[in-house]
Amino acid sequence: MHNLDRRRFLRSSGLAALAIFGGGALAACTSAVNQQNGGGDENAQPVRGGTLKYGVLVDLVPANILTNTGTTPYVVGLVFETLVRYPHDKLEPQPLLAKKWTLAPDGQSITLELRDDVKFHSGRAFTSKDVEFSLRTYADPKWSAQLKSTAAAITGFDTTDPHKITLTFAHPLGNIFDLLDTAPILDSESIEQLGSGEKIIGTGPFRFVQRVPNSQLVFERNPAYWVPERPYLDRVEFTIIPDNNAQLNALKSGQIHFAADGITYRDIENLAKNDAYCAITFEGSELQVYVGANVQNPALSDVRLRQAIAYAIDRERIINEVFRGSGYPANLPWPKTSPAFDETRNTRYARDTAKANQVLAQVPKPPKLPLAFSSNVATHEASAQIVQANLAEIGIEVELVPTESATFVKQLIGAQFPGLWITDHSWAQFVPSTLTVSAYPFNARKNASKYESPAYVAAADAAWKLPQGTGPDAVRAYQAVSDQLLDGLFLIEIGVRFPQGAATRKLHDLGWTKRREIQLTEAFLA
């Protein structure tokens, strides 16, 4: 937070609340004439009440509530809370529903002291048994949660004290705080209705009220929220607007106040030239755009063909044209802030069409390859078109396959792509081991590419089972993981991009998490 926000928060909510929410910075809103905090005059005082109208590309898929895909991060950010929260710029957990904790020196257990003033939206008190239930549910394969392997490595739950819990691990978990930052605290009494979308009950600042499929999601202020006098807004309405231009027009016409995933970078750039709107860059929640390959496809099973593709892709063009320079090219998934980032390893597959042709000459001419992308996301389509043109330069023919968003996510989770696909991945901004034991594209034991390698599994496990996720030992382990990714090349990284949104200047003090979950605890309209 900026100093002004800290003063306001201290004045209104007390030191404890400031410590809790210190991990979630508020929006830096950039226009052509100035840079301000959260969408308007930074001296604006909070206004209570009002309805925030929010445009999203796709409807919520309730069964995917723990997958961090589609619209789920936005819903989770309003309704649910986690035990800890990372700040945007470092991997140092801050208190949230857990007030403090003690990690055992051997890294095989942790004791967390919990807040005793938190209630679910149903009115039931939050206790240590809810932590156990939530982590066990998160580990259940039924929910396809991306960090389920880490949750499944918790072998013991001591809930003797309702406001304290001790978790015991099968082995050290260098990414335990990633899990505690990510796994939402769920309500055991309504879990059966969660998957169908009938009930979505958490402890967060807003209560779920209504869902009109493919049209609208409605949330109302939680009057019993544990942070005093928060939130300011009375109501939040998500409107599903699956077309990028329609979302842009809705913002311009005042039908919505904010759009986080449906307006192109170019349109956001143009909007920021008008002082009525602002561009918001979600720093600390980077995404990485990549090309995935099904390595069981007969042509793509030869790593040399994948190498040719990697050399052919014009990463700088994609970053500059599609994402308007809001990012940088990369060969590896790690952003520059990651302890795994390595500039030397990160340039192995710089664009080189001569080398691409040289490698391609060593393999049989491939058939036309399908390249799937989410038809709801304009940046994915634009990136796919550039990749198609790049590969045509070296004689690889590609057929673009636009795919509806829900179907695309299903194919990603189920490893059902027949050839190539292009999309974003997340999690690289967390402890690096999380990516390779958790994320659908990277999971060493089961991934969307159907890639299998004992050496990759061993490197991923060695990094994961370290007592600490940072430090010299961890860095060496991540270098070994990076080498496996570059050698296997089942995923071909294009670059890191910073997600952007656009908002009217009526919206102030928008926040977000490292997982792009929108935080509206401090937000107001003025």
VEXDREN-2710 file (C-alpha; in Angstrom, 1 decimal):
% VEXDREN-2710
k/r/px/py/pz
1/MET/0.0/0.0/0.0
2/HIS/1.0/3.6/-0.5
3/ASN/1.6/5.7/2.7
4/LEU/-1.8/7.4/2.3
5/ASP/-3.6/4.1/2.2
6/ARG/-1.7/2.9/5.3
7/ARG/-2.7/6.1/7.2
8/ARG/-6.3/5.7/6.2
9/PHE/-6.3/2.0/7.1
10/LEU/-4.6/2.6/10.4
11/ARG/-7.1/5.3/11.3
12/SER/-10.1/3.2/10.4
13/SER/-9.3/-0.3/11.2
14/GLY/-6.4/-0.5/13.6
15/LEU/-2.9/-1.9/13.4
16/ALA/-3.9/-5.6/13.4
17/ALA/-6.0/-5.2/10.2
18/LEU/-3.1/-3.3/8.5
19/ALA/-0.7/-6.2/9.2
20/ILE/-3.2/-8.7/7.8
21/PHE/-3.8/-6.9/4.5
22/GLY/-0.3/-5.6/4.1
23/GLY/0.3/-8.3/1.5
24/GLY/-2.3/-7.0/-1.0
25/ALA/-1.2/-3.8/-2.7
26/LEU/-3.8/-1.5/-4.2
27/ALA/-4.1/-0.6/-7.8
28/ALA/-1.7/1.8/-9.5
29/CYS/-3.9/3.4/-12.1
30/THR/-2.1/4.9/-15.0
31/SER/-3.4/7.5/-17.5
32/ALA/-1.7/9.7/-20.1
33/VAL/-1.6/12.6/-17.7
34/ASN/-0.8/11.2/-14.3
35/GLN/-0.4/8.1/-12.2
36/GLN/-2.7/7.7/-9.3
37/ASN/-3.7/5.1/-6.7
38/GLY/-6.7/2.9/-7.5
39/GLY/-8.5/4.8/-10.2
40/GLY/-9.0/8.4/-9.1
41/ASP/-7.8/11.3/-7.0
42/GLU/-5.5/9.7/-4.4
43/ASN/-6.9/12.1/-1.8
44/ALA/-10.4/10.8/-2.4
45/GLN/-12.0/9.6/0.9
46/PRO/-13.8/6.2/1.1
47/VAL/-17.5/6.3/0.3
48/ARG/-19.7/3.6/1.8
49/GLY/-22.2/1.9/-0.4
50/GLY/-22.7/1.4/-4.1
51/THR/-22.6/-1.5/-6.6
52/LEU/-19.4/-2.3/-8.5
53/LYS/-20.2/-3.7/-11.9
54/TYR/-17.5/-6.0/-13.3
55/GLY/-17.2/-7.5/-16.7
56/VAL/-15.8/-11.0/-17.1
57/LEU/-15.3/-13.1/-20.2
58/VAL/-16.7/-16.4/-19.1
59/ASP/-19.2/-17.8/-16.6
60/LEU/-18.2/-19.5/-13.4
61/VAL/-17.8/-23.3/-13.7
62/PRO/-18.6/-24.2/-10.1
63/ALA/-16.9/-27.6/-10.3
64/ASN/-13.7/-25.7/-11.2
65/ILE/-13.8/-23.5/-8.1
66/LEU/-10.4/-24.8/-6.8
67/THR/-8.6/-24.8/-10.2
68/ASN/-7.7/-21.1/-10.5
69/THR/-9.0/-21.0/-14.0
70/GLY/-11.5/-18.9/-15.9
71/THR/-13.6/-16.7/-13.6
72/THR/-12.9/-18.7/-10.5
73/PRO/-10.1/-16.4/-9.1
74/TYR/-12.4/-13.5/-9.1
75/VAL/-15.2/-15.4/-7.2
76/VAL/-12.7/-16.9/-4.8
77/GLY/-11.2/-13.5/-4.0
78/LEU/-14.6/-12.1/-2.9
79/VAL/-16.1/-15.1/-1.0
80/PHE/-13.2/-17.0/0.4
81/GLU/-10.0/-16.3/2.5
82/THR/-6.8/-18.2/3.1
83/LEU/-4.6/-18.8/6.1
84/VAL/-1.8/-16.5/4.9
85/ARG/-1.2/-14.0/2.1
86/TYR/1.9/-13.3/0.2
87/PRO/2.8/-9.7/-0.7
88/HIS/3.3/-9.0/-4.4
89/ASP/7.0/-8.5/-4.4
90/LYS/8.3/-11.4/-2.2
91/LEU/7.7/-14.9/-0.9
92/GLU/7.2/-13.8/2.7
93/PRO/3.8/-14.9/4.1
94/GLN/1.7/-12.3/6.0
95/PRO/-1.1/-13.2/8.5
96/LEU/-4.6/-13.6/7.4
97/LEU/-6.9/-16.2/9.0
98/ALA/-3.7/-17.5/10.7
99/LYS/-2.3/-14.9/13.1
100/LYS/1.1/-16.4/13.4
101/TRP/2.9/-19.8/13.0
102/THR/6.0/-21.8/13.9
103/LEU/7.7/-24.0/11.2
104/ALA/9.7/-26.9/12.7
105/PRO/13.4/-26.7/12.0
106/ASP/13.3/-29.9/10.0
107/GLY/10.5/-28.5/7.9
108/GLN/8.2/-31.5/8.6
109/SER/5.5/-29.7/10.6
110/ILE/4.0/-26.3/11.2
111/THR/1.8/-25.0/14.0
112/LEU/-0.6/-22.1/13.1
113/GLU/-2.5/-20.0/15.6
114/LEU/-5.9/-18.9/14.2
115/ARG/-8.1/-15.9/14.5
116/ASP/-11.0/-16.4/17.0
117/ASP/-13.2/-13.7/15.6
118/VAL/-14.1/-15.1/12.1
119/LYS/-17.4/-16.5/11.0
120/PHE/-18.6/-18.1/7.9
121/HIS/-21.4/-16.4/5.9
122/SER/-23.8/-18.9/7.5
123/GLY/-22.9/-17.5/10.9
124/ARG/-20.9/-20.6/12.0
125/ALA/-17.6/-19.9/13.8
126/PHE/-14.3/-20.7/12.0
127/THR/-12.1/-23.2/13.9
128/SER/-9.1/-25.5/13.3
129/LYS/-11.4/-28.3/12.1
130/ASP/-12.3/-26.1/9.2
131/VAL/-8.6/-25.8/8.3
132/GLU/-8.4/-29.6/8.3
133/PHE/-11.5/-30.0/6.3
134/SER/-10.4/-27.5/3.7
135/LEU/-6.9/-28.9/3.2
136/ARG/-8.3/-32.5/3.0
137/THR/-10.8/-31.3/0.4
138/TYR/-8.2/-29.5/-1.5
139/ALA/-6.2/-32.7/-1.7
140/ASP/-9.1/-34.6/-3.1
141/PRO/-8.6/-35.4/-6.8
142/LYS/-12.3/-34.7/-7.4
143/TRP/-11.6/-31.0/-7.3
144/SER/-8.6/-31.0/-9.6
145/ALA/-6.8/-28.4/-7.4
146/GLN/-3.4/-27.5/-8.8
147/LEU/-1.6/-27.8/-5.4
148/LYS/-3.3/-31.0/-4.4
149/SER/0.0/-32.9/-4.3
150/THR/1.3/-30.6/-1.6
151/ALA/-2.0/-30.8/0.3
152/ALA/-1.9/-34.6/0.1
153/ALA/1.6/-34.6/1.7
154/ILE/0.0/-33.4/4.9
155/THR/-0.3/-36.6/7.0
156/GLY/-1.3/-35.3/10.4
157/PHE/-3.8/-32.7/11.7
158/ASP/-3.9/-31.8/15.4
159/THR/-7.1/-29.9/16.0
160/THR/-7.3/-30.3/19.8
161/ASP/-7.4/-26.5/20.2
162/PRO/-10.2/-24.9/18.1
163/HIS/-7.9/-21.9/17.5
164/LYS/-4.6/-23.7/16.8
165/ILE/-3.7/-26.5/14.3
166/THR/-0.5/-28.5/13.8
167/LEU/0.1/-29.9/10.4
168/THR/2.6/-32.8/10.0
169/PHE/4.1/-33.6/6.6
170/ALA/5.3/-36.8/4.9
171/HIS/8.5/-34.9/4.1
172/PRO/9.7/-31.3/4.1
173/LEU/7.6/-29.0/1.9
174/GLY/9.5/-26.1/0.6
175/ASN/6.3/-24.7/-0.8
176/ILE/4.0/-25.1/2.2
177/PHE/3.3/-21.4/2.4
178/ASP/2.2/-21.5/-1.3
179/LEU/-0.5/-23.9/-0.3
180/LEU/-1.5/-21.9/2.8
181/ASP/-1.7/-18.8/0.6
182/THR/-3.8/-20.6/-2.1
183/ALA/-6.2/-23.1/-0.5
184/PRO/-9.4/-21.4/0.4
185/ILE/-11.1/-22.1/3.7
186/LEU/-14.2/-24.0/2.8
187/ASP/-17.5/-24.5/4.6
188/SER/-18.0/-28.2/5.4
189/GLU/-21.8/-27.8/5.8
190/SER/-22.3/-26.6/2.2
191/ILE/-19.6/-28.4/0.3
192/GLU/-22.1/-30.6/-1.6
193/GLN/-23.7/-27.5/-3.0
194/LEU/-20.4/-25.8/-3.8
195/GLY/-19.7/-28.0/-6.9
196/SER/-23.1/-27.3/-8.3
197/GLY/-23.0/-23.6/-7.6
198/GLU/-26.1/-23.6/-5.4
199/LYS/-24.2/-22.4/-2.4
200/ILE/-20.8/-20.7/-2.2
201/ILE/-20.0/-20.0/1.4
202/GLY/-16.7/-18.7/2.8
203/THR/-15.5/-16.2/5.4
204/GLY/-14.7/-13.4/2.9
205/PRO/-15.9/-9.8/2.6
206/PHE/-18.7/-10.6/0.2
207/ARG/-21.5/-13.2/0.2
208/PHE/-22.6/-15.0/-2.8
209/VAL/-26.3/-14.2/-3.6
210/GLN/-27.2/-15.3/-7.1
211/ARG/-26.0/-16.9/-10.3
212/VAL/-27.8/-16.6/-13.6
213/PRO/-25.9/-19.0/-15.9
214/ASN/-24.0/-17.3/-18.7
215/SER/-25.4/-14.0/-17.6
216/GLN/-24.6/-12.7/-14.1
217/LEU/-23.1/-13.4/-10.7
218/VAL/-24.2/-11.3/-7.7
219/PHE/-22.5/-10.8/-4.4
220/GLU/-23.4/-8.6/-1.4
221/ARG/-21.5/-7.1/1.5
222/ASN/-20.8/-9.4/4.4
223/PRO/-22.2/-7.4/7.4
224/ALA/-20.4/-9.7/9.9
225/TYR/-17.0/-9.5/8.3
226/TRP/-14.2/-9.6/10.8
227/VAL/-12.4/-6.5/9.6
228/PRO/-14.2/-3.5/11.1
229/GLU/-16.2/-1.3/8.8
230/ARG/-15.3/-3.3/5.7
231/PRO/-16.0/-3.7/2.9
232/TYR/-17.2/-0.3/1.7
233/LEU/-19.2/-1.6/-1.3
234/ASP/-22.7/-2.9/-0.8
235/ARG/-22.8/-5.1/-3.8
236/VAL/-20.7/-6.6/-6.7
237/GLU/-22.2/-7.7/-9.9
238/PHE/-20.3/-9.8/-12.5
239/THR/-21.7/-9.6/-16.0
240/ILE/-20.6/-12.3/-18.4
241/ILE/-19.6/-10.5/-21.6
242/PRO/-17.8/-13.1/-23.8
243/ASP/-16.7/-10.7/-26.6
244/ASN/-13.7/-8.4/-26.2
245/ASN/-15.3/-5.5/-28.1
246/ALA/-18.5/-5.8/-26.3
247/GLN/-16.7/-5.6/-23.0
248/LEU/-14.8/-2.5/-24.2
249/ASN/-18.1/-0.9/-25.2
250/ALA/-19.7/-1.8/-21.9
251/LEU/-16.9/0.0/-20.1
252/LYS/-17.1/3.1/-22.3
253/SER/-20.9/3.3/-22.0
254/GLY/-20.8/3.0/-18.2
255/GLN/-22.5/-0.4/-18.0
256/ILE/-19.5/-1.7/-16.1
257/HIS/-16.8/-0.1/-13.9
258/PHE/-14.0/-2.6/-14.4
259/ALA/-12.8/-5.4/-16.7
260/ALA/-9.8/-7.5/-15.8
261/ASP/-9.6/-10.2/-18.6
262/GLY/-11.6/-9.1/-21.5
263/ILE/-10.1/-6.0/-23.0
264/THR/-7.0/-6.2/-25.2
265/TYR/-3.7/-4.6/-24.2
266/ARG/-4.0/-2.3/-27.2
267/ASP/-7.5/-1.1/-26.2
268/ILE/-6.3/-0.6/-22.6
269/GLU/-3.4/1.4/-23.9
270/ASN/-5.8/3.6/-25.8
271/LEU/-8.3/3.9/-22.9
272/ALA/-5.5/5.2/-20.7
273/LYS/-5.1/8.2/-23.0
274/ASN/-8.5/9.3/-21.8
275/ASP/-8.5/10.7/-18.3
276/ALA/-11.9/9.1/-17.6
277/TYR/-10.3/5.6/-17.6
278/CYS/-7.2/4.0/-16.2
279/ALA/-5.0/1.0/-17.0
280/ILE/-4.2/-1.3/-14.0
281/THR/-1.2/-3.6/-14.2
282/PHE/-1.4/-6.5/-11.8
283/GLU/2.2/-6.5/-10.7
284/GLY/3.3/-9.5/-8.8
285/SER/0.8/-11.8/-10.5
286/GLU/2.6/-12.5/-13.7
287/LEU/1.4/-14.9/-16.3
288/GLN/3.6/-16.8/-18.8
289/VAL/2.3/-17.3/-22.4
290/TYR/3.6/-20.6/-23.9
291/VAL/3.1/-23.2/-26.6
292/GLY/2.3/-26.7/-25.3
293/ALA/3.0/-29.9/-27.2
294/ASN/1.4/-33.3/-26.9
295/VAL/4.6/-35.4/-27.0
296/GLN/2.6/-38.5/-27.8
297/ASN/1.7/-37.0/-31.2
298/PRO/4.0/-39.0/-33.6
299/ALA/5.5/-35.9/-35.1
300/LEU/5.9/-33.9/-31.9
301/SER/7.4/-36.9/-30.1
302/ASP/10.7/-36.0/-31.6
303/VAL/12.3/-33.3/-29.5
304/ARG/14.1/-32.0/-32.5
305/LEU/10.8/-30.8/-34.0
306/ARG/10.0/-29.1/-30.8
307/GLN/13.4/-27.4/-30.8
308/ALA/12.8/-26.2/-34.3
309/ILE/9.5/-24.6/-33.2
310/ALA/11.3/-23.0/-30.2
311/TYR/13.9/-21.4/-32.4
312/ALA/11.3/-20.2/-34.9
313/ILE/9.0/-18.3/-32.5
314/ASP/9.3/-14.5/-32.5
315/ARG/8.9/-13.9/-28.8
316/GLU/9.8/-10.2/-29.0
317/ARG/7.1/-9.6/-31.6
318/ILE/4.4/-11.3/-29.5
319/ILE/5.4/-9.4/-26.4
320/ASN/5.6/-6.1/-28.2
321/GLU/2.6/-6.3/-30.5
322/VAL/0.1/-8.5/-28.6
323/PHE/1.0/-7.4/-25.0
324/ARG/2.1/-3.9/-25.9
325/GLY/5.5/-4.4/-24.2
326/SER/3.9/-5.3/-20.9
327/GLY/6.3/-8.2/-20.3
328/TYR/9.5/-9.8/-21.7
329/PRO/10.6/-12.8/-23.7
330/ALA/11.6/-16.0/-21.9
331/ASN/12.7/-19.6/-22.5
332/LEU/11.9/-20.7/-19.0
333/PRO/8.8/-20.1/-16.9
334/TRP/10.4/-18.1/-14.1
335/PRO/9.8/-14.3/-13.9
336/LYS/12.8/-12.1/-13.0
337/THR/11.7/-11.9/-9.3
338/SER/11.9/-15.7/-8.9
339/PRO/14.8/-17.4/-7.2
340/ALA/14.9/-19.8/-10.2
341/PHE/15.4/-17.0/-12.7
342/ASP/18.7/-17.5/-14.6
343/GLU/19.5/-15.1/-17.5
344/THR/22.0/-17.5/-19.1
345/ARG/19.6/-20.5/-19.3
346/ASN/16.8/-18.2/-20.3
347/THR/18.2/-17.5/-23.8
348/ARG/18.9/-20.9/-25.2
349/TYR/16.1/-20.8/-27.8
350/ALA/16.5/-17.2/-29.0
351/ARG/14.8/-16.7/-32.4
352/ASP/17.0/-18.2/-35.1
353/THR/15.3/-19.3/-38.3
354/ALA/18.6/-20.6/-39.7
355/LYS/19.1/-22.9/-36.7
356/ALA/15.4/-23.9/-36.8
357/ASN/15.7/-25.0/-40.4
358/GLN/19.0/-26.8/-39.6
359/VAL/17.3/-28.8/-36.9
360/LEU/14.1/-29.4/-38.9
361/ALA/16.2/-30.9/-41.8
362/GLN/17.1/-33.8/-39.4
363/VAL/13.5/-35.0/-39.0
364/PRO/10.7/-36.2/-41.4
365/LYS/8.5/-33.4/-42.7
366/PRO/5.7/-33.0/-40.2
367/PRO/2.0/-33.1/-41.2
368/LYS/-0.2/-30.1/-40.6
369/LEU/-0.3/-29.5/-36.8
370/PRO/-3.3/-28.3/-34.9
371/LEU/-2.8/-25.3/-32.7
372/ALA/-5.6/-24.8/-30.2
373/PHE/-6.4/-21.6/-28.3
374/SER/-9.2/-20.2/-26.2
375/SER/-11.6/-18.4/-28.6
376/ASN/-12.7/-16.1/-25.7
377/VAL/-9.3/-14.5/-25.3
378/ALA/-8.2/-12.1/-28.0
379/THR/-4.6/-12.1/-27.0
380/HIS/-4.4/-15.9/-27.3
381/GLU/-5.8/-15.7/-30.8
382/ALA/-3.3/-12.9/-31.8
383/SER/-0.4/-14.9/-30.3
384/ALA/-1.5/-18.0/-32.1
385/GLN/-1.6/-16.2/-35.5
386/ILE/2.0/-15.0/-35.0
387/VAL/3.2/-18.5/-34.1
388/GLN/1.4/-19.8/-37.1
389/ALA/3.2/-17.3/-39.3
390/ASN/6.6/-18.0/-37.6
391/LEU/6.2/-21.8/-38.2
392/ALA/5.2/-21.2/-41.8
393/GLU/8.5/-19.5/-42.4
394/ILE/10.4/-22.7/-41.7
395/GLY/7.9/-24.9/-43.6
396/ILE/5.7/-26.2/-40.6
397/GLU/2.0/-25.9/-41.5
398/VAL/-0.3/-25.1/-38.6
399/GLU/-4.1/-25.1/-38.4
400/LEU/-5.6/-22.8/-35.8
401/VAL/-8.3/-24.4/-33.7
402/PRO/-10.3/-21.8/-31.8
403/THR/-11.8/-23.6/-28.7
404/GLU/-14.5/-22.4/-26.3
405/SER/-13.0/-21.5/-22.9
406/ALA/-14.7/-24.2/-20.8
407/THR/-13.8/-26.9/-23.3
408/PHE/-10.2/-25.6/-23.5
409/VAL/-9.8/-25.8/-19.7
410/LYS/-11.2/-29.3/-19.8
411/GLN/-8.7/-30.4/-22.5
412/LEU/-5.9/-28.8/-20.6
413/ILE/-6.7/-30.6/-17.3
414/GLY/-7.5/-33.8/-19.1
415/ALA/-4.4/-33.8/-21.4
416/GLN/-6.6/-34.0/-24.4
417/PHE/-4.9/-31.7/-26.9
418/PRO/-4.0/-33.7/-30.0
419/GLY/-1.1/-31.4/-31.1
420/LEU/-0.1/-27.9/-30.1
421/TRP/-1.9/-25.3/-27.9
422/ILE/-1.3/-21.8/-26.7
423/THR/-2.3/-20.3/-23.5
424/ASP/-1.0/-18.8/-20.2
425/HIS/0.3/-20.5/-17.1
426/SER/0.6/-19.2/-13.6
427/TRP/2.3/-20.3/-10.4
428/ALA/5.9/-19.4/-11.5
429/GLN/5.7/-16.3/-9.3
430/PHE/5.4/-18.6/-6.3
431/VAL/8.1/-21.0/-4.8
432/PRO/9.4/-22.6/-8.0
433/SER/8.8/-26.2/-6.9
434/THR/5.1/-25.5/-6.9
435/LEU/5.1/-25.3/-10.7
436/THR/6.6/-28.7/-11.3
437/VAL/4.6/-30.7/-8.8
438/SER/1.3/-28.9/-9.2
439/ALA/0.5/-26.9/-12.3
440/TYR/-1.4/-28.8/-15.1
441/PRO/1.1/-28.0/-17.8
442/PHE/4.3/-28.8/-15.7
443/ASN/3.4/-31.5/-13.2
444/ALA/6.2/-34.0/-13.5
445/ARG/4.0/-37.0/-12.8
446/LYS/1.0/-36.1/-14.9
447/ASN/0.9/-33.1/-17.3
448/ALA/-1.0/-31.8/-20.2
449/SER/1.8/-32.8/-22.7
450/LYS/1.8/-36.5/-21.5
451/TYR/5.5/-36.0/-21.0
452/GLU/7.2/-38.6/-18.9
453/SER/10.8/-38.5/-17.6
454/PRO/12.3/-40.1/-14.5
455/ALA/15.0/-37.4/-14.5
456/TYR/12.4/-34.6/-14.5
457/VAL/10.4/-36.3/-11.7
458/ALA/13.6/-36.6/-9.6
459/ALA/14.6/-33.0/-10.1
460/ALA/11.1/-31.7/-9.3
461/ASP/10.9/-33.9/-6.2
462/ALA/14.4/-32.8/-5.0
463/ALA/13.4/-29.1/-5.2
464/TRP/10.0/-29.7/-3.6
465/LYS/11.3/-31.7/-0.6
466/LEU/13.8/-29.0/0.6
467/PRO/13.0/-27.5/4.1
468/GLN/13.3/-24.0/2.6
469/GLY/12.0/-22.8/-0.8
470/THR/14.7/-20.1/-1.1
471/GLY/18.5/-20.0/-0.4
472/PRO/21.6/-21.5/-2.2
473/ASP/20.4/-25.2/-2.0
474/ALA/17.1/-24.3/-3.4
475/VAL/18.7/-22.3/-6.3
476/ARG/20.8/-25.2/-7.2
477/ALA/17.8/-27.5/-7.2
478/TYR/15.9/-25.0/-9.4
479/GLN/18.7/-24.9/-11.9
480/ALA/18.4/-28.7/-12.3
481/VAL/14.7/-28.3/-12.9
482/SER/15.3/-25.6/-15.5
483/ASP/17.8/-27.9/-17.3
484/GLN/15.2/-30.6/-17.5
485/LEU/12.6/-28.2/-18.9
486/LEU/15.0/-27.0/-21.6
487/ASP/16.1/-30.5/-22.5
488/GLY/12.6/-32.0/-22.5
489/LEU/11.0/-28.9/-24.2
490/PHE/7.4/-30.3/-23.9
491/LEU/6.4/-26.7/-23.2
492/ILE/7.9/-23.9/-25.3
493/GLU/7.8/-20.7/-23.4
494/ILE/7.1/-17.4/-25.2
495/GLY/7.4/-14.9/-22.4
496/VAL/6.3/-13.3/-19.1
497/ARG/3.4/-10.9/-19.3
498/PHE/1.9/-8.6/-16.7
499/PRO/-1.9/-9.0/-16.7
500/GLN/-3.8/-5.7/-17.2
501/GLY/-7.3/-4.5/-16.6
502/ALA/-9.2/-1.3/-17.3
503/ALA/-11.4/0.7/-15.0
504/THR/-13.4/3.9/-14.8
505/ARG/-11.8/6.5/-12.5
506/LYS/-14.9/6.1/-10.2
507/LEU/-13.3/3.0/-8.8
508/HIS/-10.7/3.4/-6.1
509/ASP/-8.4/1.1/-4.1
510/LEU/-8.8/-2.1/-6.0
511/GLY/-6.5/-4.9/-4.8
512/TRP/-5.4/-8.3/-5.9
513/THR/-3.4/-11.4/-4.8
514/LYS/-0.5/-13.1/-6.5
515/ARG/-3.1/-15.5/-8.0
516/ARG/-5.0/-12.6/-9.6
517/GLU/-7.8/-12.9/-7.2
518/ILE/-9.5/-9.5/-7.1
519/GLN/-9.6/-8.0/-3.6
520/LEU/-12.4/-5.5/-2.9
521/THR/-12.1/-5.1/0.8
522/GLU/-10.8/-1.5/0.5
523/ALA/-12.5/-0.7/-2.8
524/PHE/-15.0/2.1/-3.2
525/LEU/-16.8/4.1/-5.9
526/ALA/-16.6/7.9/-5.8
END
